[in-house]
Each structure stands twice: as C-alpha cells, then as structure tokens.
C-alpha cells in the first residue's frame, strides 16, 4: 500500500474509486499519491483534462515534489474517451490516474461501463493500479453504483456542516486488504498541503 500523509491506502494491483461532489480535493489527493509513487521509483501516468502546466503549478503551490517518472498527459476533450481507452488497454505504467473518469465515460451505457470495469479489474491483477476519480452526480445513478460495487476500494471526500463551519472528512467504506474504518478522518487543505488527522483512527 502507498503511505500518503501518514494514512495507508491504495493497495497495489487494484482499481480504486476516489469520489467527491463538486470539488478538486480528489485531484489533489491523487496528485499526492502519484508523486509519492513516482518518487519511490514507480512510473505513473496521470490522465487529466487540465494542462500539464496547471497540474505542475498546483503541485508547486502545495509543495508536492515532481518526478521524471510522473507523466502528466493532458487529454483533449474532442477525443478524450478514445485516448483514455488507449492508456487503459495498453498501460505503460504500474499506476494510472484517470481524472475525471466520470466525465470521460459519462455517456457510456450500463453494459459498456460494466465491460470496461471488468477490463480494468483484469488488467489490474496483472500489475497495474487504476485510480478512477469520480464527480458524484455526473454518471447516471445506476452506473455510479456499478463503479462503487466493482472497484476494490472507495475513498470519499465529503463536507459536513458543523455549527457555522464546514468540516472536511475522508470516508473509506471499503478497501481491498484492509478492515473497514469505523470513523471518518478529518482533513484540511492549506498552503502546507493536504493534512489528514490520522489520530481519529485511535479515538
């Protein structure tokens, strides 16, 4: 598993769903994972609708180190699905981040998405880990539930009103090779980066 800000998750050879409603925390978290893996010597492909410069600028602001092994690929909207599928079917790195998966495959039928997920799972068992970034509400409900059901793990970023403040939490309903957590983990994002309060695990 990868260790990100003191929190162990992201098992190897798996397909994981990282989801959030209308936010960019999932992308920041995925960049942390990609950076950590690349700096440990693992080639990473990050497929994104953002430009490479925008991703690198975000990394610089959050003090996330870059690496020659982190390949940021800007996907052009006109041929997005075709280009993403090419990386899926012939993976050239042990870790592939698809940001945002929900947008790239928003028009897929239930059967098409089901077949794609089976293909991802099969390929993952041969040595490739996939992080599927999901904007909840973009995919039809049935397809969204299918992604949650078939992936090996789910990492949810959520906001909960508490008094006059909004609190940010990570919820991990399931994760391959790990027991379900009985608490959500609070986190903050500031100029120091993404800070996860792992002390909640022991409360």
N, C-alpha and C positions, 0 to 999 in steps of 0.2 A: 504493500500500500504506500501511497505518497503521503508525506507528512507536510501539511500546509498550516502554517501559523500555529503549530502545536496540536493540530487536530488530524488524527489519522483517518484517511478515507481514500477513495479512488483505488480500488483493487485492480491489479493487472488483468489483462485479457478479459475485459468486461465492457458492457455497454451501459452507460450511466445517463440518467436524465437530470439535468440541472435546470430548475424552473423558478420563475418569478413572474409576477404580474406587473407589467409596465415599469420596468426599471433596468438599470445596467449593472447591478451588483453581480449578477450571474456571470457577466462578461469579465468583470474584474477578477472574480474568483477563478474563472477558467484561465485567465492570464497568469495568475499566481501558480496554478498547477502546471501550466505549460512551461513557465520559466523555471520552476523547481526541477521538472523532469529534464529539460534541456541542459541545465547546469550540472545535472548529475550524469550527463553523457548520453541521454536518450534523445534521438531525433524526434521532433514534434512538428506536425503540420497544423496550423491554425487557419481554418477557412472562415472568412468573415466578409460581411458587406461593407465594413469600414475600410478605409485606405490603410496601407501599411504604415504611413506616416502618422495617422491618427492613433493607431494602436501603440506605436513606439512612443508617441507623445504622452499617452495615458500611462504607460509604464514608467516613463521618466518622472512624471508628476507624483506617482505613487511610490517611487523609488524601488521599482521592480526591476531587477537586473535582466538584461537581454543576453542572448547567446547566439553563436553562429549556428547552433543546432535547432533554433526556433525559426521555422519557415512560416512567415505570415503571408497568406495568399489572399489577395483582395478579389472577391468573386464579383463578376459583373452581372447586374440584375437580368440583362437580356438572355443570358444563357446559364443562369445560376444553377438550376436543377441538373442540367447536363454536366456542368463542370464539377459539381459536388459529387455526383454519382461516379464520375471517373476516379476521384480520390477514394471513394468508398470501395469500389470494386477492385481497384489495384492500389492498395495502400502502400505508401512509400515511407511510412514512419510508424513506430510502435504506438504512438499516441496521436489521435486525430481529434481536433476540436471542431465542431460544426456549429457556427454561431451566426444566425439563429436557425436551428433545424426546423422549428415550427414555421418559419417564413418560407424557407426553401421548398418545403413539401406541403404547403398549406392547401394546395389544390388536389392532392392525392386522394384517391378513394380509399375506403377501409381495406379493401383487398390489396391495393398497391402498397399501402403503408405496412400492412401485415407481412407481405413478401419482403419488403425492404428490411424490416426489423429482423426477420429470420435470417436474411443475408448478413446483416451486421453481427448478429449473435454468432453465426457460424464462423465468420471471419475473425471475430474477437478471440475465439477459442484457439486460433492458430497463432496468436501473438500480437493482436492489435487492440488497443483500448480506444473506445469512442466516447466522447463527451457530447451529448446532444443538448444544446441549450434551447429551452422552450419558453416562449412568452405565453403564459396561460391565457386561454380565450381566443387564440389565433386559429388553432386547429379545431375542427368540429369536436364536440364533446366526446363522441364515441371514439374517434381517432386519438384524442388526447388521453383517454383512459386506456386505450390499447398500448400507447407508448409507456405509460406508467406500469402496466401489468407485465409487459415483456422485458423491460430493461432490468439489469441486475441490481441497480440501486437508484434511489431518488434523493436528491438534495434540493430542498425547497428554501428559498429566501422569502421571508414574509414580513409584513409590517403590521403591528398590533397597537391600536390606541391604548394608552395607559394614562388616564387623567388628561392633562392638557399636552401630552407628549406622544410622539410616535416612536415605538421601540422596534428595533430590527432584530429578527431572530433567524437562525438556521434550524430547520427541522429535517430529520433524516428518517423517514418512515421505514425504509428498508435499505440494506446494503449487503451485497454478497460477501460472505465470510465474516460477518460481524453480527452481534446481537443488536436488536432494535434499541435505540436510545429511549430512555424514559423521560427525557426533558429536552426542550428546545434550548439552543445555545444562543445567548445574546451576542451581538457584534456591532461594531461601529466602523465607519469609513471616514478617514480624515487625511490630512497631509502626511500622516505616518503610515498610511496604507489601510488594509483590511485587518481589523483587530478582533479576534474571536476570543470570547471569555470562556475558556475551557474549564474553568473552575466549576461551572454548572454541572459538570459530569459527576461531581462528587457530592452534590448537595442533597 
